[in-house]
Amino acid sequence: MLTGAVASASSGARGFDADTPISDEAAQAFVQAGFTFCLRYIGRTAMNPSTDLSAEEAQRLLGHGLALMTVQHVEEPGWAPSQSLGEEYGRNAAAFTQQIGFPPGVSVWLDLECVAENAPSADVAAYCNAWYEQVAAAGYVPGVYVGYGPGLSGSQLYSELKFDSYWAAYNVDGVSHPAPRGWQMIQSTGTGTIGGVSTEVYDVDQIQTDGEGGVPMWLKA
């Protein structure tokens, strides 16, 4: 089990999500640049040691004072969601997060973007809710990252999904705002290379309290 405590994220905190392992040097550079938390990726069907979060890296990041959450890789653009796929990927998201050593109560994020244009909204909702159920059953707090082309409108994201935690991508379109709850995290593009980590593999994220008083849950040393 990772050494740390589950806590509510601090509104206004600035962090980053990265699709590459973060070294000691890079972690220190991000902290010095004012970042206080990090989201790292986990796999859909298997963990890729060259890109995904390991227990060793997670403990290292915590040791540098960075709070942590996990987010699952999305499929290639044009993918077709289904309930069965949501069950599989959600089960794996929970299992991989557990294997790394995260205790229950931490936010685990679904990446919803670039869905096939002809995908029925009912299938998208079924995928998301099946994913939610698997992650919640493991004791984690499911959240959804809403990117370009999520396959659901803002009202559908709010009313048809079981999620209470929403994260806005840097490229989310204007019709996908889950009102009245709104966002708990806002993503923007990276601000230049930090500690050798380029803007191609990281983005900036800021925590905010949503319209119903919610914030993400992170693991913090």
Backbone as a chain_set.jsonl record, in Angstrom:
{"seq": "MLTGAVASASSGARGFDADTPISDEAAQAFVQAGFTFCLRYIGRTAMNPSTDLSAEEAQRLLGHGLALMTVQHVEEPGWAPSQSLGEEYGRNAAAFTQQIGFPPGVSVWLDLECVAENAPSADVAAYCNAWYEQVAAAGYVPGVYVGYGPGLSGSQLYSELKFDSYWAAYNVDGVSHPAPRGWQMIQSTGTGTIGGVSTEVYDVDQIQTDGEGGVPMWLKA", "coords": {"N": [[0.838, -1.194, 0.0], [0.491, 2.219, -0.821], [2.133, 4.943, 0.822], [0.397, 7.351, 2.38], [-2.351, 9.712, 2.669], [-5.843, 9.784, 2.081], [-7.564, 12.555, 0.839], [-9.664, 15.476, 0.486], [-9.309, 17.304, -2.497], [-7.598, 20.426, -2.869], [-9.224, 23.38, -3.574], [-8.314, 25.448, -6.248], [-5.774, 24.463, -6.443], [-2.895, 23.668, -8.41], [-1.983, 21.422, -10.869], [-0.787, 18.608, -12.835], [-1.293, 16.404, -15.653], [0.184, 13.493, -16.977], [1.557, 11.544, -19.602], [3.761, 9.91, -19.326], [6.431, 8.385, -17.489], [7.456, 10.026, -14.475], [10.403, 11.33, -13.456], [12.672, 11.575, -10.589], [14.045, 14.018, -10.826], [12.38, 15.418, -12.599], [9.993, 15.505, -11.122], [10.781, 17.092, -8.958], [11.285, 19.455, -10.335], [8.715, 20.129, -11.268], [7.416, 20.582, -8.822], [8.896, 22.764, -7.893], [8.051, 24.557, -9.772], [5.566, 25.173, -8.929], [3.545, 23.272, -8.975], [1.236, 21.017, -7.447], [-0.031, 18.577, -7.53], [-0.57, 15.441, -9.305], [-1.741, 13.595, -12.092], [-1.613, 10.361, -13.259], [-1.344, 7.822, -15.807], [-3.224, 4.766, -16.297], [-3.706, 1.454, -17.664], [-6.063, 0.075, -20.138], [-6.512, -2.659, -20.721], [-4.152, -3.849, -20.043], [-1.142, -3.05, -18.248], [1.264, -0.73, -19.335], [4.585, -0.666, -18.968], [6.31, 1.266, -19.95], [4.962, 3.636, -20.172], [2.908, 3.836, -18.263], [1.716, 4.296, -14.847], [3.635, 3.173, -12.093], [4.006, 1.387, -8.94], [6.369, 2.099, -7.683], [7.024, 4.565, -8.915], [4.77, 6.04, -8.13], [5.069, 6.181, -5.313], [7.402, 7.626, -5.243], [6.618, 10.095, -6.363], [4.754, 10.925, -4.45], [6.524, 11.246, -2.352], [7.828, 13.533, -3.108], [5.977, 15.38, -2.518], [3.785, 15.611, -4.176], [0.387, 15.266, -4.683], [-1.75, 12.521, -5.683], [-3.688, 11.039, -8.366], [-5.414, 8.664, -10.509], [-5.86, 8.094, -14.057], [-7.511, 6.577, -16.764], [-6.3, 5.33, -19.876], [-7.746, 6.259, -23.019], [-9.441, 4.76, -25.858], [-8.426, 4.567, -29.37], [-9.346, 7.284, -31.634], [-12.759, 7.298, -32.74], [-13.869, 5.091, -31.543], [-16.161, 2.566, -30.289], [-18.384, 2.699, -27.769], [-19.722, 0.464, -25.229], [-21.849, -1.343, -22.946], [-20.668, -3.721, -22.0], [-17.987, -3.291, -22.577], [-17.487, -1.127, -20.931], [-17.775, -2.361, -18.447], [-15.583, -4.126, -18.505], [-13.325, -2.39, -18.837], [-13.67, -0.691, -16.651], [-13.477, -2.472, -14.512], [-10.811, -3.214, -14.829], [-9.575, -0.722, -14.477], [-10.031, -0.261, -11.766], [-8.692, -2.502, -10.693], [-6.008, -2.125, -11.547], [-5.4, 0.293, -10.311], [-5.599, -0.492, -7.659], [-3.526, -2.389, -7.619], [-1.278, -0.786, -7.87], [-1.286, 0.356, -5.412], [-3.04, 2.181, -4.287], [-5.206, 3.354, -1.766], [-8.721, 2.807, -0.906], [-11.155, 5.352, -1.803], [-9.921, 7.289, -3.327], [-9.982, 9.421, -6.229], [-10.621, 8.1, -9.432], [-10.241, 8.298, -12.85], [-12.238, 8.271, -15.788], [-11.594, 8.497, -19.217], [-13.281, 10.198, -21.527], [-13.736, 10.678, -24.753], [-13.555, 11.487, -28.296], [-15.398, 9.658, -29.354], [-17.058, 7.372, -31.582], [-18.786, 8.913, -34.252], [-21.301, 7.995, -34.925], [-22.165, 6.634, -32.74], [-24.671, 5.516, -30.573], [-26.193, 7.569, -28.103], [-27.207, 6.261, -25.896], [-25.63, 3.985, -25.725], [-23.175, 5.1, -25.096], [-23.719, 6.205, -22.583], [-24.345, 3.836, -21.221], [-21.885, 2.529, -21.285], [-20.315, 4.314, -19.731], [-21.676, 4.255, -17.245], [-21.48, 1.56, -16.539], [-18.72, 1.349, -16.247], [-18.401, 3.133, -14.14], [-19.743, 1.748, -12.067], [-18.09, -0.488, -11.628], [-15.692, 0.681, -10.739], [-16.565, 2.128, -8.507], [-17.466, 0.017, -6.927], [-15.112, -1.058, -6.069], [-14.348, 0.718, -4.209], [-13.361, 3.18, -4.935], [-13.545, 6.649, -6.101], [-15.355, 7.423, -8.783], [-14.593, 9.409, -11.61], [-15.129, 11.534, -14.485], [-13.41, 12.462, -17.349], [-13.939, 14.857, -19.715], [-13.574, 15.152, -23.014], [-12.968, 16.234, -26.426], [-15.69, 15.49, -28.521], [-17.404, 13.682, -26.876], [-19.681, 12.172, -27.14], [-21.969, 12.621, -25.725], [-24.274, 15.114, -24.67], [-24.052, 18.125, -22.647], [-26.233, 18.173, -20.842], [-26.944, 15.48, -20.884], [-24.606, 14.305, -19.881], [-24.786, 15.181, -17.268], [-27.362, 14.321, -16.361], [-27.797, 11.654, -17.163], [-25.687, 10.083, -16.412], [-24.005, 8.355, -13.716], [-22.021, 9.647, -12.458], [-20.473, 12.069, -10.273], [-18.333, 13.673, -10.484], [-16.583, 15.746, -12.606], [-14.276, 16.502, -15.195], [-12.842, 18.899, -17.157], [-11.568, 18.82, -20.393], [-8.868, 20.386, -22.209], [-9.759, 20.831, -24.761], [-12.497, 20.585, -24.78], [-15.82, 20.823, -26.075], [-18.238, 23.504, -26.404], [-20.82, 22.614, -25.833], [-20.824, 20.573, -24.068], [-20.924, 20.959, -21.34], [-21.492, 19.981, -18.061], [-23.904, 21.114, -16.698], [-26.131, 21.577, -13.893], [-23.954, 21.086, -12.243], [-21.228, 21.265, -13.159], [-17.617, 21.667, -13.447], [-14.936, 19.924, -11.745], [-12.275, 19.887, -12.221], [-10.154, 21.699, -14.403], [-8.589, 21.526, -17.458], [-5.659, 22.662, -19.16], [-3.395, 23.444, -21.862], [0.083, 22.433, -21.749], [2.754, 24.431, -20.309], [5.267, 24.735, -21.378], [8.464, 23.038, -21.51], [9.23, 21.174, -18.627], [11.503, 20.134, -16.324], [12.568, 18.402, -18.219], [10.316, 17.234, -19.274], [8.151, 17.428, -21.886], [5.657, 19.563, -23.471], [4.229, 17.909, -25.095], [3.588, 15.625, -23.74], [2.452, 16.266, -21.318], [-0.193, 18.005, -19.578], [-1.693, 20.892, -18.053], [-3.547, 21.185, -15.02], [-6.252, 22.447, -13.074], [-7.755, 22.578, -9.902], [-11.136, 23.042, -8.936], [-13.954, 23.984, -6.946], [-16.988, 22.446, -7.624], [-20.327, 23.249, -8.925], [-22.002, 22.064, -7.1], [-20.645, 21.801, -4.806], [-18.581, 19.939, -4.846], [-15.319, 18.378, -4.927], [-12.376, 16.771, -6.321], [-10.942, 13.671, -5.017], [-7.878, 12.999, -3.598], [-4.707, 11.238, -3.189], [-2.399, 11.931, -0.749], [0.816, 12.606, 0.553]], "CA": [[0.0, 0.0, 0.0], [1.223, 3.476, -0.864], [2.134, 5.714, 2.06], [-0.26, 8.629, 2.176], [-3.702, 9.827, 3.205], [-6.861, 10.252, 1.151], [-8.082, 13.851, 1.285], [-10.307, 16.309, -0.528], [-8.378, 18.176, -3.203], [-7.69, 21.84, -2.505], [-9.679, 24.245, -4.656], [-7.275, 26.368, -6.678], [-4.489, 23.775, -6.609], [-2.425, 23.534, -9.791], [-1.286, 20.16, -11.07], [-0.574, 18.217, -14.23], [-1.453, 15.005, -16.028], [1.314, 13.153, -17.84], [1.551, 10.223, -20.232], [5.138, 9.414, -19.291], [6.921, 8.328, -16.11], [8.042, 11.261, -13.96], [11.619, 11.03, -12.699], [12.919, 12.41, -9.414], [14.421, 15.356, -11.265], [11.199, 16.068, -13.16], [9.062, 15.773, -10.02], [11.299, 18.245, -8.228], [11.107, 20.636, -11.176], [7.295, 20.486, -11.248], [7.127, 21.16, -7.505], [9.506, 24.097, -7.865], [7.262, 25.417, -10.66], [4.298, 25.477, -8.286], [2.555, 22.201, -9.119], [1.042, 20.313, -6.174], [-0.611, 17.247, -7.714], [-0.289, 14.797, -10.587], [-2.54, 12.462, -12.549], [-0.846, 9.472, -14.134], [-2.205, 6.911, -16.553], [-3.298, 3.319, -16.154], [-4.136, 0.832, -18.903], [-7.426, -0.433, -20.311], [-6.495, -4.121, -20.621], [-2.861, -4.217, -19.449], [-0.305, -1.904, -17.911], [2.449, -0.557, -20.166], [5.613, -0.123, -18.07], [7.039, 2.393, -20.54], [4.168, 4.866, -20.09], [1.91, 3.854, -17.196], [2.164, 4.501, -13.472], [4.049, 2.023, -11.283], [4.003, 1.648, -7.5], [7.618, 2.799, -7.352], [6.894, 5.962, -9.321], [3.749, 6.676, -7.3], [5.643, 6.506, -4.013], [8.393, 8.679, -5.479], [5.903, 11.361, -6.537], [4.24, 11.292, -3.131], [7.664, 11.688, -1.566], [8.159, 14.906, -3.511], [4.89, 16.259, -2.1], [2.735, 15.686, -5.181], [-0.786, 14.42, -4.483], [-1.913, 11.652, -6.853], [-4.897, 10.363, -8.822], [-5.165, 7.927, -11.744], [-6.773, 8.258, -15.183], [-7.332, 5.451, -17.682], [-6.165, 5.639, -21.299], [-8.898, 6.086, -23.893], [-9.15, 4.078, -27.116], [-8.146, 5.436, -30.51], [-10.546, 7.992, -32.088], [-13.742, 6.532, -33.494], [-14.193, 3.849, -30.844], [-17.584, 2.325, -30.05], [-18.644, 2.307, -26.382], [-20.787, -0.492, -24.935], [-21.911, -1.684, -21.527], [-19.691, -4.773, -21.688], [-16.662, -2.68, -22.598], [-17.388, -0.339, -19.709], [-17.542, -3.288, -17.334], [-14.204, -4.631, -18.594], [-12.342, -1.337, -18.593], [-13.838, -0.223, -15.283], [-12.899, -3.498, -13.631], [-9.358, -3.107, -14.94], [-9.147, 0.544, -13.863], [-9.999, -0.487, -10.32], [-7.653, -3.486, -10.364], [-4.676, -1.549, -11.743], [-5.216, 1.293, -9.26], [-5.332, -1.269, -6.445], [-2.208, -3.021, -7.728], [-0.268, 0.246, -7.613], [-1.274, 0.538, -3.965], [-3.927, 3.251, -3.838], [-6.284, 2.938, -0.864], [-10.052, 3.258, -1.328], [-11.507, 6.747, -1.566], [-9.236, 8.179, -4.273], [-10.626, 9.596, -7.531], [-10.097, 7.392, -10.6], [-10.922, 9.02, -13.925], [-12.538, 7.727, -17.112], [-11.313, 9.443, -20.303], [-14.376, 10.108, -22.497], [-13.509, 11.579, -25.885], [-13.345, 10.917, -29.636], [-16.318, 8.541, -29.568], [-17.546, 7.278, -32.958], [-19.846, 9.892, -34.471], [-22.598, 7.324, -35.029], [-22.427, 5.867, -31.52], [-25.883, 5.964, -29.88], [-25.913, 8.135, -26.784], [-27.542, 5.249, -24.891], [-24.465, 3.108, -25.587], [-22.142, 5.866, -24.388], [-24.127, 6.266, -21.179], [-24.228, 2.488, -20.654], [-20.446, 2.318, -21.082], [-19.856, 5.126, -18.599], [-22.271, 3.805, -15.987], [-20.891, 0.262, -16.204], [-17.37, 1.68, -15.758], [-18.608, 3.736, -12.815], [-20.124, 0.73, -11.083], [-16.926, -1.318, -11.319], [-14.733, 1.481, -9.968], [-17.179, 2.423, -7.212], [-17.532, -1.223, -6.152], [-13.779, -1.271, -5.489], [-14.147, 1.706, -3.159], [-12.803, 4.426, -5.45], [-14.499, 7.68, -6.499], [-15.254, 7.545, -10.237], [-14.725, 10.711, -12.234], [-15.082, 11.446, -15.951], [-12.721, 13.505, -18.117], [-14.75, 15.108, -20.9], [-12.783, 15.739, -24.077], [-13.669, 16.539, -27.674], [-16.481, 14.387, -29.041], [-17.683, 12.681, -25.846], [-20.85, 11.369, -27.485], [-23.079, 13.026, -24.877], [-24.39, 16.553, -24.437], [-23.862, 18.499, -21.255], [-27.368, 17.728, -20.032], [-26.852, 14.024, -20.765], [-23.506, 14.019, -18.956], [-25.239, 15.435, -15.901], [-28.588, 13.637, -15.936], [-27.852, 10.239, -17.526], [-24.546, 9.37, -15.839], [-23.968, 8.231, -12.262], [-20.863, 10.403, -11.977], [-20.596, 13.365, -9.619], [-17.051, 14.373, -10.654], [-16.33, 16.026, -14.016], [-12.986, 17.147, -15.477], [-12.924, 19.48, -18.493], [-10.371, 18.798, -21.223], [-8.509, 21.671, -22.819], [-10.439, 20.959, -26.05], [-13.91, 20.242, -24.665], [-16.644, 21.767, -26.833], [-19.098, 24.335, -25.569], [-22.127, 22.014, -25.548], [-20.627, 19.415, -23.194], [-20.796, 21.406, -19.954], [-22.481, 19.24, -17.271], [-24.634, 22.002, -15.79], [-25.608, 22.695, -13.098], [-22.812, 20.739, -11.384], [-20.004, 21.846, -13.698], [-16.327, 20.979, -13.421], [-14.062, 19.886, -10.568], [-10.93, 20.177, -12.728], [-10.07, 22.33, -15.718], [-7.294, 21.256, -18.089], [-5.141, 23.56, -20.188], [-2.182, 22.879, -22.445], [1.309, 22.644, -20.992], [3.323, 25.781, -20.357], [6.676, 24.631, -21.721], [9.161, 21.883, -20.946], [9.56, 21.258, -17.199], [12.271, 18.976, -15.892], [12.744, 17.495, -19.346], [9.012, 16.73, -19.718], [7.67, 18.394, -22.869], [4.215, 19.79, -23.532], [3.599, 16.829, -25.861], [3.203, 14.517, -22.859], [1.765, 16.693, -20.099], [-1.082, 19.163, -19.594], [-1.877, 21.537, -16.752], [-4.9, 21.027, -14.477], [-6.542, 23.24, -11.881], [-8.904, 22.135, -9.12], [-12.106, 24.033, -8.494], [-15.166, 23.439, -6.343], [-18.043, 22.502, -8.637], [-21.544, 23.953, -8.552], [-22.702, 21.363, -6.022], [-19.744, 21.72, -3.655], [-17.688, 18.791, -4.934], [-13.934, 18.434, -5.405], [-11.811, 15.42, -6.415], [-10.288, 13.074, -3.85], [-6.536, 12.574, -3.99], [-3.827, 10.639, -2.191], [-1.358, 12.914, -0.457], [1.737, 12.162, 1.606]], "C": [[0.877, 1.25, 0.0], [1.095, 4.203, 0.472], [1.543, 7.089, 1.789], [-1.654, 8.594, 2.757], [-4.637, 10.335, 2.117], [-7.456, 11.543, 1.703], [-8.802, 14.543, 0.137], [-9.263, 17.203, -1.174], [-8.644, 19.633, -2.832], [-8.114, 22.669, -3.705], [-8.606, 25.282, -4.97], [-5.929, 25.72, -6.89], [-4.174, 23.573, -8.085], [-1.615, 22.252, -9.911], [-1.104, 19.864, -12.543], [-0.93, 16.752, -14.412], [-0.401, 14.689, -17.074], [1.223, 11.721, -18.33], [2.973, 9.69, -20.358], [5.568, 9.328, -17.833], [7.636, 9.623, -15.718], [9.219, 10.903, -13.06], [11.701, 11.895, -11.447], [13.189, 13.852, -9.819], [13.212, 16.117, -11.807], [10.197, 16.417, -12.067], [9.495, 17.006, -9.239], [11.089, 19.531, -9.017], [9.647, 21.084, -11.201], [6.92, 21.131, -9.916], [7.68, 22.582, -7.418], [8.746, 25.088, -8.743], [5.861, 25.689, -10.117], [3.21, 24.435, -8.43], [2.46, 21.405, -7.816], [0.394, 18.941, -6.321], [-0.358, 16.748, -9.128], [-1.322, 13.704, -10.852], [-1.697, 11.66, -13.524], [-1.744, 8.367, -14.661], [-2.088, 5.454, -16.135], [-3.899, 2.75, -17.437], [-5.608, 0.45, -18.932], [-7.477, -1.945, -20.111], [-5.212, -4.639, -19.993], [-2.101, -2.937, -19.157], [0.939, -1.901, -18.788], [3.545, 0.08, -19.31], [6.365, 1.075, -18.638], [6.273, 3.709, -20.424], [3.306, 4.961, -18.84], [2.538, 3.936, -15.804], [2.52, 3.184, -12.792], [3.97, 2.398, -9.807], [5.242, 2.436, -7.091], [7.527, 4.276, -7.708], [5.887, 6.693, -8.437], [4.317, 7.081, -5.943], [6.679, 7.62, -4.131], [7.709, 10.047, -5.602], [5.317, 11.847, -5.215], [5.354, 11.845, -2.246], [8.116, 13.097, -1.898], [7.047, 15.892, -3.143], [3.782, 16.43, -3.112], [1.598, 14.739, -4.808], [-1.07, 13.676, -5.788], [-3.351, 11.212, -7.079], [-4.53, 9.592, -10.083], [-6.237, 8.24, -12.781], [-6.466, 7.147, -16.18], [-7.225, 5.929, -19.127], [-7.483, 5.412, -22.038], [-8.469, 5.318, -25.144], [-8.836, 5.098, -28.214], [-9.436, 6.106, -30.986], [-11.452, 7.118, -32.948], [-14.165, 5.24, -32.831], [-15.681, 3.791, -30.501], [-17.818, 1.862, -28.616], [-19.765, 1.272, -26.286], [-20.77, -0.787, -23.444], [-20.848, -2.706, -21.158], [-18.273, -4.221, -21.665], [-16.448, -1.827, -21.347], [-17.131, -1.204, -18.49], [-16.095, -3.763, -17.322], [-13.194, -3.56, -18.221], [-12.458, -0.786, -17.169], [-13.252, -1.193, -14.273], [-11.382, -3.414, -13.641], [-8.84, -1.819, -14.313], [-9.043, 0.392, -12.353], [-8.857, -1.414, -9.934], [-6.26, -2.888, -10.485], [-4.388, -0.494, -10.675], [-4.919, 0.612, -7.926], [-3.928, -1.853, -6.46], [-1.088, -2.025, -7.457], [-0.176, 0.532, -6.115], [-2.142, 1.659, -3.444], [-4.989, 2.701, -2.894], [-7.638, 3.366, -1.424], [-10.247, 4.74, -1.033], [-10.893, 7.741, -2.519], [-10.034, 8.271, -5.58], [-9.863, 8.844, -8.618], [-10.921, 7.878, -11.786], [-11.047, 8.212, -15.209], [-12.276, 8.822, -18.139], [-12.368, 9.242, -21.388], [-14.171, 11.143, -23.594], [-13.395, 10.782, -27.173], [-14.166, 9.653, -29.867], [-16.764, 8.546, -31.032], [-18.758, 8.191, -33.142], [-21.229, 9.261, -34.512], [-22.942, 6.503, -33.789], [-23.696, 6.383, -30.845], [-25.545, 6.486, -28.486], [-26.231, 7.138, -25.674], [-26.377, 4.301, -24.662], [-23.34, 3.809, -24.83], [-22.469, 5.92, -22.899], [-23.989, 4.906, -20.508], [-22.772, 2.145, -20.372], [-19.982, 3.043, -19.821], [-20.397, 4.599, -17.274], [-21.767, 2.432, -15.569], [-19.483, 0.45, -15.646], [-17.466, 2.225, -14.337], [-18.853, 2.661, -11.761], [-18.936, -0.13, -10.673], [-15.94, -0.569, -10.422], [-15.284, 1.787, -8.575], [-17.227, 1.182, -6.324], [-16.204, -1.538, -5.478], [-13.445, -0.232, -4.422], [-13.554, 3.023, -3.61], [-13.919, 5.401, -5.842], [-14.383, 7.876, -8.01], [-15.445, 8.99, -10.693], [-14.636, 10.549, -13.739], [-14.432, 12.7, -16.53], [-13.481, 13.659, -19.424], [-13.909, 15.852, -21.929], [-13.625, 16.06, -25.294], [-14.428, 15.305, -28.148], [-16.799, 13.316, -28.021], [-18.897, 11.809, -26.136], [-22.075, 11.66, -26.644], [-23.088, 14.545, -24.76], [-24.148, 16.856, -22.965], [-24.995, 18.019, -20.366], [-27.364, 16.219, -19.861], [-25.731, 13.619, -19.812], [-23.972, 14.171, -17.513], [-26.374, 14.503, -15.48], [-28.587, 12.134, -16.193], [-26.688, 9.425, -16.976], [-24.621, 9.366, -14.316], [-22.869, 9.085, -11.633], [-21.271, 11.697, -11.279], [-19.356, 14.23, -9.835], [-16.739, 14.509, -12.137], [-15.058, 16.858, -14.163], [-13.025, 17.617, -16.928], [-11.584, 19.42, -19.204], [-10.103, 20.182, -21.796], [-9.296, 21.915, -24.101], [-11.909, 20.583, -25.978], [-14.748, 21.282, -25.41], [-17.646, 22.455, -25.907], [-20.423, 23.72, -25.19], [-22.024, 20.866, -24.551], [-20.44, 19.796, -21.732], [-21.883, 20.744, -19.107], [-23.182, 20.114, -16.231], [-25.795, 21.239, -15.143], [-24.37, 22.359, -12.266], [-21.532, 21.391, -11.878], [-18.769, 21.022, -13.379], [-15.641, 21.024, -12.056], [-12.599, 20.095, -10.947], [-11.044, 20.766, -14.118], [-8.663, 22.098, -16.261], [-6.941, 22.363, -19.081], [-3.848, 22.961, -20.722], [-0.962, 23.246, -21.61], [1.931, 24.001, -21.248], [4.808, 25.778, -20.689], [7.311, 23.445, -21.029], [9.55, 22.139, -19.492], [10.307, 19.991, -16.811], [12.477, 17.942, -16.98], [11.457, 16.906, -19.881], [8.384, 17.783, -20.628], [6.151, 18.5, -22.856], [3.499, 18.729, -24.363], [3.07, 15.728, -24.957], [2.621, 14.965, -21.519], [0.856, 17.882, -20.39], [-1.24, 19.669, -18.167], [-3.334, 21.374, -16.315], [-5.066, 21.89, -13.234], [-7.82, 22.737, -11.225], [-9.835, 23.311, -8.866], [-13.284, 23.309, -7.845], [-16.296, 23.561, -7.35], [-19.309, 23.145, -8.078], [-22.342, 23.299, -7.45], [-21.772, 21.066, -4.849], [-18.735, 20.593, -3.695], [-16.289, 19.137, -5.412], [-13.436, 16.998, -5.544], [-11.225, 14.96, -5.08], [-8.921, 12.565, -4.285], [-5.815, 11.875, -2.849], [-2.656, 11.574, -1.999], [-0.489, 12.411, 0.686], [1.558, 12.99, 2.867]], "O": [[1.871, 1.33, 0.723], [0.081, 4.092, 1.16], [2.122, 7.891, 1.057], [-2.093, 7.568, 3.277], [-4.272, 11.207, 1.329], [-7.808, 11.623, 2.88], [-8.576, 14.233, -1.033], [-8.429, 17.792, -0.487], [-9.773, 20.014, -2.522], [-7.443, 22.662, -4.737], [-8.059, 25.915, -4.067], [-5.025, 26.34, -7.452], [-5.066, 23.339, -8.901], [-0.677, 22.025, -9.147], [-1.245, 20.744, -13.392], [-0.881, 15.961, -13.47], [-0.122, 15.504, -17.953], [0.864, 10.809, -17.585], [3.338, 9.095, -21.371], [5.111, 10.127, -17.015], [8.332, 10.232, -16.531], [9.049, 10.252, -12.029], [10.912, 12.821, -11.262], [12.64, 14.787, -9.237], [13.032, 17.301, -11.52], [9.616, 17.502, -12.081], [8.674, 17.859, -8.902], [10.757, 20.571, -8.448], [9.367, 22.282, -11.16], [6.186, 22.118, -9.889], [7.008, 23.489, -6.927], [8.781, 26.296, -8.507], [5.059, 26.357, -10.769], [2.066, 24.681, -8.048], [3.47, 21.149, -7.162], [0.278, 18.211, -5.337], [0.011, 17.509, -10.023], [-1.722, 12.98, -9.94], [-1.143, 12.197, -14.483], [-2.759, 8.021, -14.057], [-1.041, 4.978, -15.695], [-4.526, 3.477, -18.208], [-6.305, 0.491, -17.918], [-8.361, -2.459, -19.425], [-5.186, -5.751, -19.466], [-2.374, -1.884, -19.734], [1.589, -2.932, -18.967], [3.441, 1.256, -18.961], [6.992, 1.822, -17.887], [6.862, 4.781, -20.562], [2.999, 6.067, -18.395], [3.728, 3.678, -15.621], [1.79, 2.2, -12.906], [3.879, 3.576, -9.461], [5.167, 3.334, -6.251], [7.902, 5.138, -6.914], [6.122, 7.835, -8.04], [4.077, 8.193, -5.474], [6.817, 8.451, -3.234], [8.164, 11.031, -5.019], [5.375, 13.036, -4.9], [5.147, 12.792, -1.487], [8.716, 13.776, -1.065], [7.154, 17.088, -3.418], [2.922, 17.294, -2.945], [1.821, 13.541, -4.635], [-0.685, 14.131, -6.865], [-4.125, 11.034, -6.138], [-3.472, 9.822, -10.668], [-7.365, 8.601, -12.444], [-5.303, 6.815, -16.413], [-7.962, 6.819, -19.553], [-8.237, 4.492, -21.721], [-7.28, 5.236, -25.452], [-8.96, 6.308, -28.023], [-10.518, 5.562, -30.77], [-10.992, 6.317, -33.762], [-14.758, 4.378, -33.479], [-16.364, 4.813, -30.432], [-17.478, 0.727, -28.281], [-20.643, 1.21, -27.146], [-19.785, -0.508, -22.761], [-20.197, -2.58, -20.121], [-17.454, -4.627, -20.84], [-15.357, -1.811, -20.777], [-16.363, -0.83, -17.603], [-15.454, -3.801, -16.272], [-12.313, -3.787, -17.392], [-11.446, -0.453, -16.552], [-12.612, -0.789, -13.302], [-10.739, -3.529, -12.597], [-7.781, -1.819, -13.686], [-8.085, 0.858, -11.737], [-8.138, -1.155, -8.969], [-5.414, -3.116, -9.619], [-3.262, -0.395, -10.188], [-4.084, 1.085, -7.155], [-3.222, -1.823, -5.452], [-0.063, -2.384, -6.878], [0.884, 0.905, -5.612], [-2.009, 2.058, -2.287], [-5.611, 1.682, -3.195], [-7.694, 4.203, -2.325], [-9.605, 5.309, -0.15], [-11.282, 8.909, -2.536], [-10.683, 7.306, -5.984], [-8.639, 8.931, -8.718], [-12.151, 7.871, -11.738], [-10.101, 7.563, -15.656], [-12.697, 9.962, -17.945], [-12.352, 8.231, -22.09], [-14.402, 12.335, -23.39], [-13.169, 9.572, -27.157], [-13.699, 8.7, -30.49], [-16.839, 9.607, -31.653], [-19.646, 8.235, -32.29], [-22.219, 9.909, -34.173], [-23.918, 5.752, -33.798], [-23.792, 7.579, -30.567], [-24.715, 5.913, -27.781], [-25.593, 7.164, -24.622], [-26.151, 3.857, -23.536], [-22.641, 3.193, -24.026], [-21.597, 5.707, -22.056], [-23.563, 4.824, -19.356], [-22.458, 1.542, -19.345], [-19.335, 2.453, -18.955], [-19.659, 4.507, -16.293], [-21.636, 2.16, -14.376], [-19.099, -0.215, -14.684], [-16.71, 1.828, -13.451], [-18.24, 2.672, -10.694], [-18.79, -0.466, -9.497], [-15.42, -1.131, -9.458], [-14.558, 1.713, -7.584], [-17.051, 1.279, -5.109], [-16.167, -2.203, -4.443], [-12.383, -0.293, -3.803], [-13.271, 3.893, -2.787], [-15.089, 5.024, -5.906], [-13.395, 8.446, -8.473], [-16.338, 9.694, -10.222], [-14.126, 9.539, -14.225], [-14.837, 13.828, -16.247], [-13.648, 12.688, -20.162], [-13.575, 17.023, -21.749], [-14.849, 16.149, -25.207], [-13.877, 14.204, -28.175], [-16.5, 12.146, -28.257], [-19.12, 10.812, -25.449], [-23.114, 11.022, -26.821], [-22.035, 15.182, -24.752], [-24.053, 15.946, -22.141], [-24.758, 17.517, -19.268], [-27.74, 15.721, -18.8], [-25.894, 12.689, -19.022], [-23.596, 13.385, -16.644], [-26.355, 13.958, -14.377], [-29.303, 11.401, -15.511], [-26.702, 8.197, -17.065], [-25.219, 10.253, -13.707], [-22.804, 9.221, -10.412], [-22.264, 12.333, -11.634], [-19.327, 15.388, -9.418], [-16.64, 13.509, -12.848], [-14.794, 17.776, -13.387], [-13.222, 16.807, -17.833], [-10.579, 19.906, -18.686], [-10.991, 21.032, -21.859], [-9.49, 23.064, -24.497], [-12.517, 20.29, -27.007], [-14.434, 22.472, -25.386], [-17.86, 22.029, -24.773], [-21.105, 24.242, -24.308], [-23.036, 20.248, -24.22], [-19.854, 19.031, -20.965], [-23.069, 20.916, -19.387], [-23.064, 19.876, -15.029], [-26.378, 20.355, -15.769], [-23.79, 23.25, -11.645], [-20.817, 22.012, -11.092], [-18.861, 19.832, -13.078], [-15.741, 22.004, -11.318], [-11.778, 20.439, -10.097], [-11.911, 20.386, -14.905], [-7.673, 22.43, -15.61], [-7.811, 22.921, -19.749], [-3.271, 22.07, -20.099], [-0.966, 24.229, -20.869], [1.671, 24.64, -22.267], [5.53, 26.707, -20.328], [6.758, 22.908, -20.069], [10.122, 23.178, -19.163], [9.779, 18.889, -16.962], [12.552, 16.745, -16.702], [11.489, 16.148, -20.851], [8.115, 18.902, -20.191], [5.455, 17.646, -22.307], [2.27, 18.661, -24.334], [2.189, 14.97, -25.363], [2.328, 14.126, -20.668], [1.095, 18.657, -21.315], [-0.955, 18.958, -17.203], [-4.244, 21.419, -17.142], [-4.136, 22.045, -12.442], [-8.829, 22.501, -11.89], [-9.389, 24.43, -8.615], [-13.567, 22.155, -8.167], [-16.547, 24.646, -7.875], [-19.359, 23.534, -6.911], [-23.267, 23.907, -6.913], [-22.056, 20.209, -4.013], [-18.091, 20.31, -2.686], [-16.095, 20.064, -6.198], [-14.015, 16.092, -4.945], [-11.04, 15.747, -4.152], [-8.817, 11.787, -5.233], [-6.253, 11.912, -1.699], [-1.996, 11.966, -2.962], [-0.991, 11.858, 1.664], [2.248, 12.759, 3.859]]}, "num_chains": 1, "name": "protein.A"}
